[in-house]
Amino acid sequence: AHDNIFNKDILGNDADYFTTHHDITHLIHEHVSSTINEQRKQENLRKVREVYNWDNIANAYEKLMLRAIGLKENEVLPSPARQIA
């Protein structure tokens, strides 16, 4: 993966990183155990299922928006119908 803060935050130690084309060449020619690659793949799949899924992402955005308007998670937004009446 490209060596940047976003990839490192998500992949952590479960990837090899490159910054230049020379790094890519080195990674291609470097022998990495298939067992290690399989472990990395399984860990990254687990992250996708448990951390980077749409439910978690939507919930995180909802919490962020509620905080932005000064509400807590357990507070209910007023219904637009009640505001009109």
Biotite code that builds the C-alpha atoms (Angstrom):
import biotite.structure as struc

atoms = struc.array([
    struc.Atom([0.000, 0.000, 0.000], chain_id="A", res_id=1, res_name="ALA", atom_name="CA", element="C"),
    struc.Atom([1.143, 3.545, -0.556], chain_id="A", res_id=2, res_name="HIS", atom_name="CA", element="C"),
    struc.Atom([2.887, 4.836, 2.566], chain_id="A", res_id=3, res_name="ASP", atom_name="CA", element="C"),
    struc.Atom([0.509, 7.517, 3.833], chain_id="A", res_id=4, res_name="ASN", atom_name="CA", element="C"),
    struc.Atom([-1.306, 8.290, 7.068], chain_id="A", res_id=5, res_name="ILE", atom_name="CA", element="C"),
    struc.Atom([-4.669, 7.009, 5.801], chain_id="A", res_id=6, res_name="PHE", atom_name="CA", element="C"),
    struc.Atom([-3.407, 3.607, 4.659], chain_id="A", res_id=7, res_name="ASN", atom_name="CA", element="C"),
    struc.Atom([-1.299, 3.181, 7.796], chain_id="A", res_id=8, res_name="LYS", atom_name="CA", element="C"),
    struc.Atom([-4.263, 4.045, 10.013], chain_id="A", res_id=9, res_name="ASP", atom_name="CA", element="C"),
    struc.Atom([-6.423, 1.393, 8.369], chain_id="A", res_id=10, res_name="ILE", atom_name="CA", element="C"),
    struc.Atom([-3.896, -1.328, 7.536], chain_id="A", res_id=11, res_name="LEU", atom_name="CA", element="C"),
    struc.Atom([-1.449, -0.905, 10.403], chain_id="A", res_id=12, res_name="GLY", atom_name="CA", element="C"),
    struc.Atom([1.027, -3.778, 10.356], chain_id="A", res_id=13, res_name="ASN", atom_name="CA", element="C"),
    struc.Atom([-1.134, -5.776, 7.964], chain_id="A", res_id=14, res_name="ASP", atom_name="CA", element="C"),
    struc.Atom([0.503, -4.455, 4.786], chain_id="A", res_id=15, res_name="ALA", atom_name="CA", element="C"),
    struc.Atom([3.801, -3.654, 3.136], chain_id="A", res_id=16, res_name="ASP", atom_name="CA", element="C"),
    struc.Atom([4.260, 0.008, 2.248], chain_id="A", res_id=17, res_name="TYR", atom_name="CA", element="C"),
    struc.Atom([5.950, 1.845, -0.593], chain_id="A", res_id=18, res_name="PHE", atom_name="CA", element="C"),
    struc.Atom([6.754, 5.459, -1.395], chain_id="A", res_id=19, res_name="THR", atom_name="CA", element="C"),
    struc.Atom([8.728, 5.149, -4.634], chain_id="A", res_id=20, res_name="THR", atom_name="CA", element="C"),
    struc.Atom([8.756, 2.868, -7.658], chain_id="A", res_id=21, res_name="HIS", atom_name="CA", element="C"),
    struc.Atom([11.996, 1.414, -6.288], chain_id="A", res_id=22, res_name="HIS", atom_name="CA", element="C"),
    struc.Atom([10.131, 0.378, -3.153], chain_id="A", res_id=23, res_name="ASP", atom_name="CA", element="C"),
    struc.Atom([7.511, -1.386, -5.277], chain_id="A", res_id=24, res_name="ILE", atom_name="CA", element="C"),
    struc.Atom([10.195, -3.274, -7.176], chain_id="A", res_id=25, res_name="THR", atom_name="CA", element="C"),
    struc.Atom([11.785, -4.330, -3.891], chain_id="A", res_id=26, res_name="HIS", atom_name="CA", element="C"),
    struc.Atom([8.425, -5.498, -2.482], chain_id="A", res_id=27, res_name="LEU", atom_name="CA", element="C"),
    struc.Atom([7.680, -7.528, -5.610], chain_id="A", res_id=28, res_name="ILE", atom_name="CA", element="C"),
    struc.Atom([11.016, -9.292, -5.448], chain_id="A", res_id=29, res_name="HIS", atom_name="CA", element="C"),
    struc.Atom([11.041, -9.709, -1.681], chain_id="A", res_id=30, res_name="GLU", atom_name="CA", element="C"),
    struc.Atom([9.909, -13.115, -0.523], chain_id="A", res_id=31, res_name="HIS", atom_name="CA", element="C"),
    struc.Atom([6.994, -12.779, 1.872], chain_id="A", res_id=32, res_name="VAL", atom_name="CA", element="C"),
    struc.Atom([5.627, -15.935, 3.399], chain_id="A", res_id=33, res_name="SER", atom_name="CA", element="C"),
    struc.Atom([2.223, -16.972, 2.093], chain_id="A", res_id=34, res_name="SER", atom_name="CA", element="C"),
    struc.Atom([1.283, -17.672, 5.710], chain_id="A", res_id=35, res_name="THR", atom_name="CA", element="C"),
    struc.Atom([2.010, -14.049, 6.649], chain_id="A", res_id=36, res_name="ILE", atom_name="CA", element="C"),
    struc.Atom([0.093, -12.794, 3.605], chain_id="A", res_id=37, res_name="ASN", atom_name="CA", element="C"),
    struc.Atom([-2.883, -14.997, 4.503], chain_id="A", res_id=38, res_name="GLU", atom_name="CA", element="C"),
    struc.Atom([-2.836, -13.733, 8.092], chain_id="A", res_id=39, res_name="GLN", atom_name="CA", element="C"),
    struc.Atom([-2.729, -10.134, 6.858], chain_id="A", res_id=40, res_name="ARG", atom_name="CA", element="C"),
    struc.Atom([-5.573, -10.771, 4.440], chain_id="A", res_id=41, res_name="LYS", atom_name="CA", element="C"),
    struc.Atom([-7.731, -12.353, 7.147], chain_id="A", res_id=42, res_name="GLN", atom_name="CA", element="C"),
    struc.Atom([-7.027, -9.488, 9.558], chain_id="A", res_id=43, res_name="GLU", atom_name="CA", element="C"),
    struc.Atom([-7.891, -6.888, 6.912], chain_id="A", res_id=44, res_name="ASN", atom_name="CA", element="C"),
    struc.Atom([-11.138, -8.718, 6.105], chain_id="A", res_id=45, res_name="LEU", atom_name="CA", element="C"),
    struc.Atom([-11.982, -8.729, 9.809], chain_id="A", res_id=46, res_name="ARG", atom_name="CA", element="C"),
    struc.Atom([-11.387, -4.959, 9.947], chain_id="A", res_id=47, res_name="LYS", atom_name="CA", element="C"),
    struc.Atom([-13.727, -4.418, 7.013], chain_id="A", res_id=48, res_name="VAL", atom_name="CA", element="C"),
    struc.Atom([-16.467, -6.521, 8.636], chain_id="A", res_id=49, res_name="ARG", atom_name="CA", element="C"),
    struc.Atom([-16.124, -5.145, 12.163], chain_id="A", res_id=50, res_name="GLU", atom_name="CA", element="C"),
    struc.Atom([-14.782, -1.606, 11.819], chain_id="A", res_id=51, res_name="VAL", atom_name="CA", element="C"),
    struc.Atom([-15.120, -0.214, 8.299], chain_id="A", res_id=52, res_name="TYR", atom_name="CA", element="C"),
    struc.Atom([-18.687, -1.250, 7.533], chain_id="A", res_id=53, res_name="ASN", atom_name="CA", element="C"),
    struc.Atom([-21.574, 1.022, 6.560], chain_id="A", res_id=54, res_name="TRP", atom_name="CA", element="C"),
    struc.Atom([-23.407, 0.676, 9.875], chain_id="A", res_id=55, res_name="ASP", atom_name="CA", element="C"),
    struc.Atom([-20.368, 1.865, 11.826], chain_id="A", res_id=56, res_name="ASN", atom_name="CA", element="C"),
    struc.Atom([-19.640, 4.634, 9.338], chain_id="A", res_id=57, res_name="ILE", atom_name="CA", element="C"),
    struc.Atom([-23.259, 5.887, 9.342], chain_id="A", res_id=58, res_name="ALA", atom_name="CA", element="C"),
    struc.Atom([-23.379, 5.760, 13.156], chain_id="A", res_id=59, res_name="ASN", atom_name="CA", element="C"),
    struc.Atom([-20.128, 7.713, 13.424], chain_id="A", res_id=60, res_name="ALA", atom_name="CA", element="C"),
    struc.Atom([-21.467, 10.391, 11.057], chain_id="A", res_id=61, res_name="TYR", atom_name="CA", element="C"),
    struc.Atom([-24.727, 10.569, 12.989], chain_id="A", res_id=62, res_name="GLU", atom_name="CA", element="C"),
    struc.Atom([-22.851, 11.086, 16.274], chain_id="A", res_id=63, res_name="LYS", atom_name="CA", element="C"),
    struc.Atom([-20.695, 13.750, 14.642], chain_id="A", res_id=64, res_name="LEU", atom_name="CA", element="C"),
    struc.Atom([-23.740, 15.620, 13.280], chain_id="A", res_id=65, res_name="MET", atom_name="CA", element="C"),
    struc.Atom([-25.570, 15.419, 16.613], chain_id="A", res_id=66, res_name="LEU", atom_name="CA", element="C"),
    struc.Atom([-22.520, 16.844, 18.397], chain_id="A", res_id=67, res_name="ARG", atom_name="CA", element="C"),
    struc.Atom([-22.264, 19.563, 15.755], chain_id="A", res_id=68, res_name="ALA", atom_name="CA", element="C"),
    struc.Atom([-25.798, 20.750, 16.550], chain_id="A", res_id=69, res_name="ILE", atom_name="CA", element="C"),
    struc.Atom([-25.312, 20.390, 20.294], chain_id="A", res_id=70, res_name="GLY", atom_name="CA", element="C"),
    struc.Atom([-27.281, 17.211, 20.954], chain_id="A", res_id=71, res_name="LEU", atom_name="CA", element="C"),
    struc.Atom([-26.195, 14.070, 22.742], chain_id="A", res_id=72, res_name="LYS", atom_name="CA", element="C"),
    struc.Atom([-26.577, 10.614, 21.200], chain_id="A", res_id=73, res_name="GLU", atom_name="CA", element="C"),
    struc.Atom([-29.620, 9.744, 23.284], chain_id="A", res_id=74, res_name="ASN", atom_name="CA", element="C"),
    struc.Atom([-31.460, 13.026, 22.610], chain_id="A", res_id=75, res_name="GLU", atom_name="CA", element="C"),
    struc.Atom([-34.221, 12.890, 20.025], chain_id="A", res_id=76, res_name="VAL", atom_name="CA", element="C"),
    struc.Atom([-34.434, 15.467, 17.282], chain_id="A", res_id=77, res_name="LEU", atom_name="CA", element="C"),
    struc.Atom([-37.769, 17.293, 17.148], chain_id="A", res_id=78, res_name="PRO", atom_name="CA", element="C"),
    struc.Atom([-40.087, 16.079, 14.449], chain_id="A", res_id=79, res_name="SER", atom_name="CA", element="C"),
    struc.Atom([-40.598, 18.562, 11.588], chain_id="A", res_id=80, res_name="PRO", atom_name="CA", element="C"),
    struc.Atom([-44.358, 17.906, 11.872], chain_id="A", res_id=81, res_name="ALA", atom_name="CA", element="C"),
    struc.Atom([-44.300, 19.033, 15.536], chain_id="A", res_id=82, res_name="ARG", atom_name="CA", element="C"),
    struc.Atom([-42.448, 22.218, 14.648], chain_id="A", res_id=83, res_name="GLN", atom_name="CA", element="C"),
    struc.Atom([-45.075, 23.222, 12.069], chain_id="A", res_id=84, res_name="ILE", atom_name="CA", element="C"),
    struc.Atom([-48.065, 22.587, 14.354], chain_id="A", res_id=85, res_name="ALA", atom_name="CA", element="C"),
])
